[in-house]
Amino acid sequence: MTGVMIAIARKSVDDSYHWHAYIINTNDYNLNNLLIVSKGYGAPKGPKQDTSVLRHSIELLKARSYAIIEPLDPAVFKLFNEFWVSFYHQDQIYDKKFIFTPDSIREDHLMSIEALELEGILHI
């Protein structure tokens, strides 16, 4: 799968930041019937922690566009954050897991994400 990325990005709101997970389609074609399964897991300094498993459906993600998957609480940045994406293109199904490792979503790792016009972490 090429041309599909997941970003964790922040947007300044008043005196704080709101964090969201985004899916970005850099391809010149639309993606159809996307299913995104997200979850967090790990054992940061103690017993194993798991977040709820969330399922998101996007009927159409147009070429060279993006969509918000879900809001994120910075408390989950200490966990593995997994996004399993599947979609159809030309009657074929594609899938890929994107995993953000614990503490990879940090201030010193932020970069400008042109497609979103925001700062964040991009997983290709």
KEDRENVEX-525246 format. One record per atom (N, C-alpha, C, O): x, y, z; atom name; residue number from 0. Coordinates in steps of 0.2 Angstrom, whole numbers. Atoms other than C-alpha are relative to their C-alpha. Example, Ala and Ser with C-alpha at 12.3 -4.5 7.8 and 13.67 -1.06 7.14 Angstrom:
> 4, -6, 0, N, 0
> 62, -22, 39, CA, 0
> 4, 6, 0, C, 0
> 9, 5, 3, O, 0
> -4, -6, -1, N, 1
> 68, -5, 36, CA, 1
> -4, 5, 3, C, 1
> -1, 11, 4, O, 1
***
This chain:
> 4, -6, 0, N, 0
> 0, 0, 0, CA, 0
> 4, 6, 0, C, 0
> 9, 7, 4, O, 0
> -3, -7, 0, N, 1
> 7, 17, -5, CA, 1
> -4, 6, 0, C, 1
> -10, 5, -2, O, 1
> 4, -6, 1, N, 2
> 1, 34, -4, CA, 2
> -5, 1, 6, C, 2
> -9, 6, 6, O, 2
> 5, 0, -5, N, 3
> -9, 31, 12, CA, 3
> 4, 1, 7, C, 3
> 9, -3, 8, O, 3
> -4, -1, -6, N, 4
> -2, 38, 29, CA, 4
> -5, 2, 6, C, 4
> -11, 4, 5, O, 4
> 4, -2, -6, N, 5
> -8, 41, 47, CA, 5
> 4, 5, 3, C, 5
> 11, 5, 3, O, 5
> -4, -6, -4, N, 6
> -3, 57, 56, CA, 6
> -4, 1, 7, C, 6
> -10, 0, 7, O, 6
> 2, -3, -6, N, 7
> -5, 62, 74, CA, 7
> 2, 7, 0, C, 7
> 8, 8, 1, O, 7
> -2, -7, 0, N, 8
> -6, 80, 74, CA, 8
> -4, 4, 5, C, 8
> -9, 2, 8, O, 8
> 4, -5, -5, N, 9
> -11, 95, 86, CA, 9
> -2, 6, -4, C, 9
> 1, 9, -8, O, 9
> 3, -6, 2, N, 10
> -21, 110, 83, CA, 10
> -1, 5, 6, C, 10
> -3, 3, 11, O, 10
> 0, -4, -5, N, 11
> -19, 125, 94, CA, 11
> -8, 3, 1, C, 11
> -11, 6, -4, O, 11
> 7, -3, -2, N, 12
> -36, 130, 103, CA, 12
> 1, 3, 6, C, 12
> 2, 0, 11, O, 12
> -1, -4, -6, N, 13
> -36, 144, 115, CA, 13
> 7, 0, 3, C, 13
> 12, 1, -1, O, 13
> -7, 0, -3, N, 14
> -21, 141, 127, CA, 14
> 2, -8, 0, C, 14
> 7, -9, 4, O, 14
> -2, 7, -1, N, 15
> -20, 122, 124, CA, 15
> 0, -3, -7, C, 15
> -1, 0, -12, O, 15
> 0, 4, 6, N, 16
> -18, 109, 110, CA, 16
> -5, -6, 0, C, 16
> -6, -9, 5, O, 16
> 4, 5, 1, N, 17
> -31, 97, 103, CA, 17
> 3, -5, -4, C, 17
> 6, -3, -10, O, 17
> -3, 5, 4, N, 18
> -24, 81, 96, CA, 18
> -5, -5, -3, C, 18
> -10, -7, 0, O, 18
> 4, 5, 3, N, 19
> -31, 70, 83, CA, 19
> 4, -5, -5, C, 19
> 10, -3, -6, O, 19
> -3, 5, 5, N, 20
> -27, 55, 72, CA, 20
> -3, 2, -7, C, 20
> -9, 3, -7, O, 20
> 3, -1, 7, N, 21
> -29, 58, 53, CA, 21
> 2, -5, -5, C, 21
> 8, -8, -4, O, 21
> -3, 5, 5, N, 22
> -28, 47, 38, CA, 22
> 1, 5, -6, C, 22
> -4, 9, -8, O, 22
> -2, -4, 6, N, 23
> -20, 55, 22, CA, 23
> 0, -4, -6, C, 23
> 4, -9, -6, O, 23
> -1, 3, 7, N, 24
> -22, 50, 4, CA, 24
> 3, 4, -4, C, 24
> 1, 9, -7, O, 24
> -4, -5, 4, N, 25
> -8, 57, -6, CA, 25
> -1, -3, -8, C, 25
> 2, 0, -12, O, 25
> 0, 3, 6, N, 26
> -13, 46, -21, CA, 26
> -5, 4, -5, C, 26
> -8, 9, -3, O, 26
> 4, -4, 5, N, 27
> -21, 53, -37, CA, 27
> -7, -4, -1, C, 27
> -10, -2, -6, O, 27
> 6, 4, 1, N, 28
> -36, 41, -35, CA, 28
> -4, 0, 7, C, 28
> 0, 0, 12, O, 28
> 4, 1, -6, N, 29
> -50, 39, -22, CA, 29
> 1, -6, 3, C, 29
> 2, -11, 0, O, 29
> 1, 6, -3, N, 30
> -51, 26, -9, CA, 30
> -7, -1, 3, C, 30
> -10, 4, 5, O, 30
> 7, 2, -2, N, 31
> -67, 17, -5, CA, 31
> -1, -5, 6, C, 31
> 4, -9, 7, O, 31
> 2, 4, -6, N, 32
> -75, 9, 10, CA, 32
> 6, -2, 5, C, 32
> 8, -7, 6, O, 32
> -5, 1, -5, N, 33
> -61, 12, 22, CA, 33
> -3, -2, 7, C, 33
> -8, 0, 9, O, 33
> 1, 2, -7, N, 34
> -61, 3, 39, CA, 34
> 6, 1, 4, C, 34
> 12, -1, 2, O, 34
> -6, -1, -4, N, 35
> -49, 9, 52, CA, 35
> -2, -3, 7, C, 35
> -7, 0, 11, O, 35
> 0, 3, -7, N, 36
> -47, -1, 69, CA, 36
> 5, 3, 4, C, 36
> 11, 2, 2, O, 36
> -5, -3, -4, N, 37
> -38, 8, 82, CA, 37
> 0, -2, 7, C, 37
> -5, -4, 10, O, 37
> 0, 2, -7, N, 38
> -32, 3, 99, CA, 38
> 7, 2, 3, C, 38
> 12, 4, -1, O, 38
> -6, -1, -3, N, 39
> -19, 7, 112, CA, 39
> 2, -5, 5, C, 39
> -3, -8, 8, O, 39
> -2, 5, -4, N, 40
> -9, -5, 122, CA, 40
> 7, 0, 3, C, 40
> 11, 4, -1, O, 40
> -7, 0, -3, N, 41
> 7, -8, 133, CA, 41
> 0, 0, 7, C, 41
> -5, -1, 11, O, 41
> -1, 0, -7, N, 42
> 14, -8, 150, CA, 42
> 5, 5, 2, C, 42
> 11, 3, 4, O, 42
> -5, -5, -2, N, 43
> 22, 8, 154, CA, 43
> 0, 1, 8, C, 43
> -4, 3, 11, O, 43
> -1, -1, -8, N, 44
> 29, 7, 172, CA, 44
> -5, -3, 4, C, 44
> -8, 1, 8, O, 44
> 5, 3, -4, N, 45
> 17, -5, 179, CA, 45
> -4, -5, -4, C, 45
> -2, -8, -9, O, 45
> 4, 5, 3, N, 46
> 3, -17, 174, CA, 46
> -2, 2, -7, C, 46
> -3, 8, -9, O, 46
> 1, -1, 7, N, 47
> -2, -19, 156, CA, 47
> -7, 4, -1, C, 47
> -11, 3, 3, O, 47
> 5, -4, 1, N, 48
> -14, -6, 149, CA, 48
> -3, -1, -7, C, 48
> 1, -2, -12, O, 48
> 4, 0, 6, N, 49
> -27, -7, 135, CA, 49
> -5, 5, -1, C, 49
> -9, 6, 4, O, 49
> 5, -5, 1, N, 50
> -38, 6, 128, CA, 50
> -6, -4, -4, C, 50
> -5, -10, -5, O, 50
> 6, 3, 4, N, 51
> -55, 2, 120, CA, 51
> 2, -1, -7, C, 51
> 6, 3, -10, O, 51
> -1, 0, 7, N, 52
> -54, -4, 102, CA, 52
> -6, 4, -3, C, 52
> -12, 2, -2, O, 52
> 5, -4, 3, N, 53
> -63, 8, 91, CA, 53
> 1, -2, -8, C, 53
> 6, -3, -11, O, 53
> 1, 2, 7, N, 54
> -69, 5, 73, CA, 54
> -3, 6, -3, C, 54
> -8, 9, -1, O, 54
> 2, -6, 3, N, 55
> -71, 19, 61, CA, 55
> -1, -2, -8, C, 55
> 3, -6, -11, O, 55
> 2, 1, 7, N, 56
> -79, 19, 43, CA, 56
> 0, 6, -3, C, 56
> -3, 11, -1, O, 56
> 0, -6, 5, N, 57
> -75, 31, 29, CA, 57
> -2, -3, -6, C, 57
> 1, -7, -9, O, 57
> 3, 2, 6, N, 58
> -86, 28, 14, CA, 58
> 5, 2, -6, C, 58
> 6, -2, -11, O, 58
> -4, -3, 6, N, 59
> -75, 39, 2, CA, 59
> 6, 4, 3, C, 59
> 4, 9, 6, O, 59
> -5, -5, -1, N, 60
> -58, 47, 4, CA, 60
> 3, 2, -6, C, 60
> 6, -2, -10, O, 60
> -2, -3, 7, N, 61
> -55, 58, -11, CA, 61
> 8, 0, -1, C, 61
> 11, 0, 4, O, 61
> -7, -1, 2, N, 62
> -38, 59, -20, CA, 62
> 3, 6, 3, C, 62
> -1, 11, 3, O, 62
> -3, -5, -3, N, 63
> -26, 70, -11, CA, 63
> -4, 4, 5, C, 63
> -4, 10, 5, O, 63
> 4, -3, -5, N, 64
> -36, 73, 4, CA, 64
> 1, -4, 6, C, 64
> 5, -8, 7, O, 64
> -1, 3, -6, N, 65
> -37, 68, 22, CA, 65
> -7, 0, 4, C, 65
> -12, 4, 2, O, 65
> 6, 0, -5, N, 66
> -50, 64, 36, CA, 66
> 2, -1, 7, C, 66
> 7, -4, 8, O, 66
> -1, 1, -8, N, 67
> -50, 65, 55, CA, 67
> -3, -7, 1, C, 67
> -8, -9, 0, O, 67
> 2, 7, -2, N, 68
> -50, 47, 62, CA, 68
> -4, 1, 7, C, 68
> -9, -1, 8, O, 68
> 3, -1, -6, N, 69
> -53, 52, 80, CA, 69
> 5, 5, 4, C, 69
> 10, 6, 3, O, 69
> -4, -4, -4, N, 70
> -47, 63, 94, CA, 70
> 4, -4, 5, C, 70
> 2, -10, 6, O, 70
> -4, 4, -4, N, 71
> -33, 58, 105, CA, 71
> 2, 3, 7, C, 71
> 3, 10, 7, O, 71
> -2, -3, -7, N, 72
> -29, 61, 124, CA, 72
> 7, -1, 0, C, 72
> 10, -7, -1, O, 72
> -8, 1, 0, N, 73
> -10, 64, 126, CA, 73
> 2, -6, 5, C, 73
> 7, -8, 5, O, 73
> -2, 5, -5, N, 74
> -11, 51, 141, CA, 74
> 1, -7, -4, C, 74
> 4, -11, -1, O, 74
> -1, 6, 4, N, 75
> -11, 37, 127, CA, 75
> 6, 0, -3, C, 75
> 8, -5, -6, O, 75
> -6, 0, 3, N, 76
> 5, 43, 120, CA, 76
> 6, -4, 3, C, 76
> 11, -6, 0, O, 76
> -5, 5, -3, N, 77
> 15, 32, 132, CA, 77
> -2, -7, -2, C, 77
> 2, -12, 0, O, 77
> 2, 6, 3, N, 78
> 6, 17, 124, CA, 78
> 2, -1, -7, C, 78
> 4, 4, -11, O, 78
> 0, 2, 7, N, 79
> 8, 8, 108, CA, 79
> -7, 3, -3, C, 79
> -12, 1, 0, O, 79
> 6, -3, 3, N, 80
> -5, 17, 97, CA, 80
> 0, -3, -7, C, 80
> 4, -2, -12, O, 80
> 1, 4, 7, N, 81
> -11, 5, 82, CA, 81
> -6, 2, -4, C, 81
> -11, 3, -1, O, 81
> 5, -2, 5, N, 82
> -21, 10, 67, CA, 82
> 0, -5, -5, C, 82
> 5, -5, -9, O, 82
> 0, 5, 5, N, 83
> -26, -5, 56, CA, 83
> -5, 3, -6, C, 83
> -11, 3, -4, O, 83
> 4, -3, 6, N, 84
> -32, 2, 39, CA, 84
> -1, -5, -5, C, 84
> 3, -8, -7, O, 84
> 2, 4, 6, N, 85
> -41, -7, 25, CA, 85
> -5, 4, -4, C, 85
> -9, 8, -2, O, 85
> 4, -3, 4, N, 86
> -49, -1, 10, CA, 86
> 0, -3, -7, C, 86
> 4, -8, -8, O, 86
> 0, 3, 7, N, 87
> -54, -5, -8, CA, 87
> 2, 5, -5, C, 87
> 1, 11, -5, O, 87
> -2, -4, 6, N, 88
> -46, 1, -24, CA, 88
> -1, -4, -6, C, 88
> 3, -9, -6, O, 88
> 0, 4, 6, N, 89
> -51, -6, -41, CA, 89
> -2, -7, 2, C, 89
> 2, -11, -1, O, 89
> 2, 7, -1, N, 90
> -60, -21, -34, CA, 90
> 5, -4, 4, C, 90
> 4, -10, 4, O, 90
> -5, 4, -4, N, 91
> -45, -26, -23, CA, 91
> 0, 3, 7, C, 91
> 0, 9, 7, O, 91
> -1, -3, -7, N, 92
> -43, -24, -4, CA, 92
> 7, 0, 2, C, 92
> 11, -4, 0, O, 92
> -7, -1, -3, N, 93
> -28, -17, 4, CA, 93
> 0, 1, 7, C, 93
> -5, 3, 10, O, 93
> 0, -2, -7, N, 94
> -23, -16, 22, CA, 94
> 7, 1, 2, C, 94
> 12, -2, -1, O, 94
> -6, -2, -3, N, 95
> -9, -10, 33, CA, 95
> -1, 2, 7, C, 95
> -6, 6, 9, O, 95
> 0, -2, -7, N, 96
> -5, -8, 51, CA, 96
> 5, 6, 1, C, 96
> 11, 5, -2, O, 96
> -4, -6, -2, N, 97
> 2, 9, 57, CA, 97
> 1, 0, 8, C, 97
> -4, 0, 11, O, 97
> -1, 0, -8, N, 98
> 10, 8, 75, CA, 98
> 5, 5, 2, C, 98
> 10, 6, 0, O, 98
> -4, -5, -3, N, 99
> 16, 23, 84, CA, 99
> 3, -3, 7, C, 99
> -1, -5, 11, O, 99
> -3, 3, -6, N, 100
> 28, 16, 98, CA, 100
> -1, 5, 6, C, 100
> -2, 11, 5, O, 100
> 1, -5, -6, N, 101
> 27, 23, 116, CA, 101
> 5, 5, 0, C, 101
> 11, 5, -2, O, 101
> -4, -6, 0, N, 102
> 33, 40, 118, CA, 102
> 3, 3, -7, C, 102
> 8, 7, -7, O, 102
> -2, -3, 7, N, 103
> 36, 43, 99, CA, 103
> -4, 6, -2, C, 103
> -1, 10, -6, O, 103
> 4, -7, 2, N, 104
> 23, 57, 99, CA, 104
> 2, 5, 6, C, 104
> -1, 5, 11, O, 104
> -3, -5, -5, N, 105
> 33, 70, 108, CA, 105
> 2, 7, -4, C, 105
> 2, 7, -10, O, 105
> -2, -7, 2, N, 106
> 37, 89, 106, CA, 106
> 6, 0, -5, C, 106
> 6, 3, -10, O, 106
> -6, -1, 4, N, 107
> 54, 86, 99, CA, 107
> 0, -5, -6, C, 107
> 5, -5, -10, O, 107
> 1, 4, 6, N, 108
> 48, 74, 86, CA, 108
> -5, 3, -5, C, 108
> -6, 1, -11, O, 108
> 5, -4, 5, N, 109
> 35, 86, 78, CA, 109
> 3, 2, -6, C, 109
> 9, 5, -6, O, 109
> -2, -2, 7, N, 110
> 36, 90, 60, CA, 110
> -6, 4, -3, C, 110
> -11, 3, -1, O, 110
> 6, -3, 4, N, 111
> 26, 101, 48, CA, 111
> -3, -5, -4, C, 111
> 1, -8, -8, O, 111
> 4, 5, 5, N, 112
> 13, 90, 39, CA, 112
> -4, 5, -5, C, 112
> -9, 7, -3, O, 112
> 2, -5, 5, N, 113
> 10, 100, 23, CA, 113
> -8, -1, -1, C, 113
> -12, 3, -2, O, 113
> 6, 1, 2, N, 114
> -6, 91, 19, CA, 114
> -6, 2, 5, C, 114
> -11, 4, 3, O, 114
> 4, -2, -6, N, 115
> -14, 95, 36, CA, 115
> 1, 8, 2, C, 115
> -4, 11, 5, O, 115
> -2, -6, -2, N, 116
> -6, 112, 38, CA, 116
> 1, 0, 8, C, 116
> -2, 5, 11, O, 116
> -1, 1, -7, N, 117
> -2, 106, 56, CA, 117
> 7, -3, 1, C, 117
> 10, -5, -3, O, 117
> -6, 3, -2, N, 118
> 12, 100, 66, CA, 118
> -2, -7, 3, C, 118
> -7, -7, 6, O, 118
> 1, 6, -3, N, 119
> 13, 82, 71, CA, 119
> 5, -6, -2, C, 119
> 11, -4, -4, O, 119
> -4, 6, 1, N, 120
> 20, 64, 69, CA, 120
> -3, -3, -6, C, 120
> -9, -5, -6, O, 120
> 3, 3, 6, N, 121
> 18, 56, 52, CA, 121
> 3, -7, -1, C, 121
> 9, -8, 0, O, 121
> -2, 7, 1, N, 122
> 18, 37, 49, CA, 122
> -1, -2, -7, C, 122
> -7, -2, -9, O, 122
> 1, 1, 7, N, 123
> 21, 32, 31, CA, 123
> -1, -8, -1, C, 123
> -2, -10, -6, O, 123
***
